[in-house]
Amino acid sequence: MVVDTVLWSRLVTGLTLSFHVIFATIGVAIPLMVAIAEFVGIRKKDNHYTLMAKRWTRGFVISVAVGVVTGTAIALQLALVWPNFMQLAGNVIALPLFMEVFAFFFEAIFLGIYLYTWDRFRNPYLHWLLTVPIVLGAAMSASFITSVNGFMNQPGGFVLEAGQFMAVHPLQAMFNEATPSKVFHVLASAYMTGAALLAGIAAFSILKKGATDYAKKGLKLMMGVLLLFSFLTAIAGDTSAKFLAQHQPEKLAAAEWHFKTEQGADLIFLGWLNAEREIMGALHLPKALSFLAFSDFNAEVTGLDEFPVDEQPPLLVHYLFDAMVGVGFALLALSALFFLLLLWKKRNELNRWMLRAIVFGVPLAFLGVELGWFYAEVGRQPWMIRGYMRVEEAATTSPSIMILFFAFLLLYILLGTMCVFVLRRLFRDNPAEAELEKAAKAKPDSLRSEQAQEEGDPVS
Amino acid sequence: MSYEILGISVLWIFLYGYLIVASIDFGAGFFAFYARLTGNDHLINRLISRYLSPVWEITNVFFVFFFVGLIGFFPDAAHYYGSALLVPGSIAIILLAIRGSFYAFENYGSKKNIVFLFLYGATGLLIPASLSVALVLSEGGFISETNRVVTLDYLALFTSPLAWSIVGLALTSVLFISASFLAFYASRADDKPALELMRGYALFWSTPTIIAAFTSVLYLSQHNNRHFQNMMDLWWLLGLSVFFFLIVLWLLFKGRRYGLAFIGLMLQFLSAFFAYGIGHYPYILDPYITVQGGATQEAMGIALVVVFIAGLLLLIPSLALVFRLFLFDADYVKGKK
């Protein structure tokens, strides 16, 4: 690998995206969890759930700020680091980029209103209704951005004439063939990760401070959501693999180390390559790849041999792919096990090993998201826009990009540290139990004004 | 009206919107820091955070919107500005990131931290200074292209009196706009001490703003005479701007009708900003990108305009709701909610 401006450009973008995607995932997922908790709280008239929604929102505001600033960074970096890509693709794919900003704008406005109006409505459902535009705005902006990524994989909606994209159909470009399966996969896995995060926090608090009602309710609610979305993520992953087999076979072939086109292809799990590029020590599942790709054990699966060597993705993506799939199934198994223990009365679903596993699920889920995106991006190599523009044609030529890598690295370390520091202080000094106690002591009326002070006026 | 003209008009209006809302935000940072140094912070910091906490993300989106829209309507801008602005643009990103995230962090952290306040104040000045450089570059003479490699002549930029006068104009405008708005907000909150302080700041920064404006126009005439002549043809818009400025000054001096004063100030900047923008036409980057030559394909242009209108229909009622809740709800402004 040559260390040149193209590599540095990739590193800068990869760095920003790896950092941003953590907060973007939180930003997409938490609003749904807040909406669920607030709704359950109103339905059951149980202020534990209401407090949950409030506390999650407070944490969310901190992380969403990091998401906003890193999102701004990547929006600008697209033009600064990949000027030729944006010049060419801007003609075709500007529409969803533009709409993403609107969707986020919409979300930000209602988030601002939601935060500062906890006690301004007599009917609690009215306040809950404010979560709808937030959840929708977040999901829409994720979908629009994902459709841009879809376009890079499956460019469509134009005709190439003399190096220019002509006869542009913006909607066709936006709803390219990759968009539906990608959006499904991104949203399902984001919600899965958000649920894993909140369940992990509840489990952590039970491990540390014992099983309070508040933590138990939060854990059970989020494990339920986790079960649902890890199941949906598995389906989305399957849809994505089937899509790749049909439309982007080199990406699937690289991930599965499927070198030769054949019928009844084996699924290869893990393993390594020796010097002659032979697969060693892997688990072979006979004909499983054909089945996964086409729901038919004897279907023909396109192999890497049908693509010129300089258009093949790096074989390293096999590990990214296997690890991502592993994470997805681990989370599905984790949540299924939790409910099995819960239903099987003799067992205790709150045993320490179960709780530790749920806490461990938090880094695991985020790792899964990172692995998935690394696979998506590295698996598209060497293309920036598949079939039309290679990465090296798209990148900036400025050598300053190397220094900028370190500047951004420093920035993200600073932001990440600050974020963790502020979140810790926010919740450690103000545990849920203390808030509940305070609420129980105060009369309903004075409670309201006190909380209004807390929510509406964060400056104390 | 052709879609290119429509596109650039929409973008220019958005940039104007960003100029106003961002100036309020940036200037507030400087005032918060300055007030702390002079021991007046107890008077205004509460006021500042009450207005800015709910709206900073909205301000930020205005910027991203303009930026993404510019590249959407005029993809060539990505090639030229993107290549030339890699370093200054990245510095602006880092400053914006520090400012934006600290906004959220400080809400739950300590307001007393002087390092934070310094960063808040310093970024409030550095960001508008660095963003205004893009306007300087658009005048031409700093960016050049050979064999599709775009370079920025830093020496010419840093020694250009036009560049420094526009940076100066950006800074003084930020402080003038911000102080006038905060005076208005303080008057709504019936906060007499804060009002007096902000009124003083507003009056103080009014004269440097107008001096910087005249200096910039003067240097523009030397640097890009075509643009200058076009602006002189729009003398009535410039005259209107000065007229509004005098009204603002008079109202501030008399100490009444702060809302009207702020509207006057918005009109002052609106007319000047459009005189500048219309004079700039047809160039987006002199001489490389023109509105007609650099525009995107018609299908995309129309799609963007349609989305823009649909988006506005969605956003204007939502923004109106925000303003009703936070800006014009007297109880919220006074801190009772």
HADDOCK unambig.tbl for C-alpha pairs under 7 A between the chains (distance, minus, plus):
assign (segid A and resid 62 and name CA) (segid B and resid 104 and name CA) 5.60 0.50 0.50
assign (segid A and resid 62 and name CA) (segid B and resid 105 and name CA) 6.46 0.50 0.50
assign (segid A and resid 65 and name CA) (segid B and resid 100 and name CA) 6.73 0.50 0.50
assign (segid A and resid 65 and name CA) (segid B and resid 101 and name CA) 5.38 0.50 0.50
assign (segid A and resid 65 and name CA) (segid B and resid 104 and name CA) 6.13 0.50 0.50
assign (segid A and resid 66 and name CA) (segid B and resid 101 and name CA) 5.65 0.50 0.50
assign (segid A and resid 69 and name CA) (segid B and resid 97 and name CA) 4.82 0.50 0.50
assign (segid A and resid 69 and name CA) (segid B and resid 100 and name CA) 6.24 0.50 0.50
assign (segid A and resid 69 and name CA) (segid B and resid 101 and name CA) 6.77 0.50 0.50
assign (segid A and resid 70 and name CA) (segid B and resid 97 and name CA) 6.91 0.50 0.50
assign (segid A and resid 72 and name CA) (segid B and resid 64 and name CA) 6.55 0.50 0.50
assign (segid A and resid 73 and name CA) (segid B and resid 93 and name CA) 5.66 0.50 0.50
assign (segid A and resid 79 and name CA) (segid B and resid 78 and name CA) 5.25 0.50 0.50
assign (segid A and resid 79 and name CA) (segid B and resid 82 and name CA) 4.97 0.50 0.50
assign (segid A and resid 80 and name CA) (segid B and resid 82 and name CA) 4.14 0.50 0.50
assign (segid A and resid 80 and name CA) (segid B and resid 83 and name CA) 5.86 0.50 0.50
assign (segid A and resid 80 and name CA) (segid B and resid 85 and name CA) 6.73 0.50 0.50
assign (segid A and resid 80 and name CA) (segid B and resid 86 and name CA) 5.00 0.50 0.50
assign (segid A and resid 81 and name CA) (segid B and resid 86 and name CA) 6.88 0.50 0.50
assign (segid A and resid 83 and name CA) (segid B and resid 78 and name CA) 5.20 0.50 0.50
assign (segid A and resid 83 and name CA) (segid B and resid 79 and name CA) 4.59 0.50 0.50
assign (segid A and resid 83 and name CA) (segid B and resid 82 and name CA) 5.30 0.50 0.50
assign (segid A and resid 83 and name CA) (segid B and resid 83 and name CA) 5.97 0.50 0.50
assign (segid A and resid 84 and name CA) (segid B and resid 79 and name CA) 5.63 0.50 0.50
assign (segid A and resid 86 and name CA) (segid B and resid 75 and name CA) 6.59 0.50 0.50
assign (segid A and resid 86 and name CA) (segid B and resid 78 and name CA) 5.91 0.50 0.50
assign (segid A and resid 87 and name CA) (segid B and resid 75 and name CA) 4.62 0.50 0.50
assign (segid A and resid 87 and name CA) (segid B and resid 76 and name CA) 5.34 0.50 0.50
assign (segid A and resid 87 and name CA) (segid B and resid 78 and name CA) 5.51 0.50 0.50
assign (segid A and resid 87 and name CA) (segid B and resid 79 and name CA) 5.61 0.50 0.50
assign (segid A and resid 90 and name CA) (segid B and resid 71 and name CA) 6.49 0.50 0.50
assign (segid A and resid 90 and name CA) (segid B and resid 72 and name CA) 5.58 0.50 0.50
assign (segid A and resid 90 and name CA) (segid B and resid 75 and name CA) 5.25 0.50 0.50
assign (segid A and resid 91 and name CA) (segid B and resid 72 and name CA) 6.79 0.50 0.50
assign (segid A and resid 91 and name CA) (segid B and resid 75 and name CA) 6.32 0.50 0.50
assign (segid A and resid 91 and name CA) (segid B and resid 296 and name CA) 5.47 0.50 0.50
assign (segid A and resid 91 and name CA) (segid B and resid 297 and name CA) 6.35 0.50 0.50
assign (segid A and resid 91 and name CA) (segid B and resid 300 and name CA) 6.76 0.50 0.50
assign (segid A and resid 92 and name CA) (segid B and resid 300 and name CA) 6.92 0.50 0.50
assign (segid A and resid 94 and name CA) (segid B and resid 72 and name CA) 4.74 0.50 0.50
assign (segid A and resid 95 and name CA) (segid B and resid 304 and name CA) 6.08 0.50 0.50
assign (segid A and resid 97 and name CA) (segid B and resid 68 and name CA) 6.98 0.50 0.50
assign (segid A and resid 98 and name CA) (segid B and resid 68 and name CA) 6.09 0.50 0.50
assign (segid A and resid 98 and name CA) (segid B and resid 69 and name CA) 6.24 0.50 0.50
assign (segid A and resid 101 and name CA) (segid B and resid 65 and name CA) 5.99 0.50 0.50
assign (segid A and resid 102 and name CA) (segid B and resid 311 and name CA) 6.36 0.50 0.50
assign (segid A and resid 105 and name CA) (segid B and resid 58 and name CA) 6.57 0.50 0.50
assign (segid A and resid 105 and name CA) (segid B and resid 61 and name CA) 6.16 0.50 0.50
assign (segid A and resid 106 and name CA) (segid B and resid 315 and name CA) 6.54 0.50 0.50
assign (segid A and resid 108 and name CA) (segid B and resid 57 and name CA) 6.46 0.50 0.50
assign (segid A and resid 108 and name CA) (segid B and resid 58 and name CA) 6.46 0.50 0.50
assign (segid A and resid 109 and name CA) (segid B and resid 58 and name CA) 6.67 0.50 0.50
assign (segid A and resid 109 and name CA) (segid B and resid 318 and name CA) 6.87 0.50 0.50
assign (segid A and resid 109 and name CA) (segid B and resid 319 and name CA) 6.98 0.50 0.50
assign (segid A and resid 112 and name CA) (segid B and resid 54 and name CA) 5.33 0.50 0.50
assign (segid A and resid 113 and name CA) (segid B and resid 322 and name CA) 6.57 0.50 0.50
assign (segid A and resid 168 and name CA) (segid B and resid 297 and name CA) 6.88 0.50 0.50
assign (segid A and resid 168 and name CA) (segid B and resid 299 and name CA) 6.28 0.50 0.50
assign (segid A and resid 168 and name CA) (segid B and resid 300 and name CA) 6.93 0.50 0.50
assign (segid A and resid 169 and name CA) (segid B and resid 299 and name CA) 6.56 0.50 0.50
assign (segid A and resid 170 and name CA) (segid B and resid 300 and name CA) 5.78 0.50 0.50
assign (segid A and resid 396 and name CA) (segid B and resid 83 and name CA) 6.38 0.50 0.50
assign (segid A and resid 411 and name CA) (segid B and resid 94 and name CA) 6.94 0.50 0.50
assign (segid A and resid 422 and name CA) (segid B and resid 105 and name CA) 6.31 0.50 0.50
assign (segid A and resid 422 and name CA) (segid B and resid 109 and name CA) 6.79 0.50 0.50
assign (segid A and resid 426 and name CA) (segid B and resid 108 and name CA) 6.71 0.50 0.50
assign (segid A and resid 452 and name CA) (segid B and resid 337 and name CA) 6.72 0.50 0.50
assign (segid A and resid 456 and name CA) (segid B and resid 337 and name CA) 6.70 0.50 0.50
assign (segid A and resid 458 and name CA) (segid B and resid 107 and name CA) 5.59 0.50 0.50
assign (segid A and resid 458 and name CA) (segid B and resid 108 and name CA) 6.48 0.50 0.50
assign (segid A and resid 459 and name CA) (segid B and resid 107 and name CA) 5.81 0.50 0.50
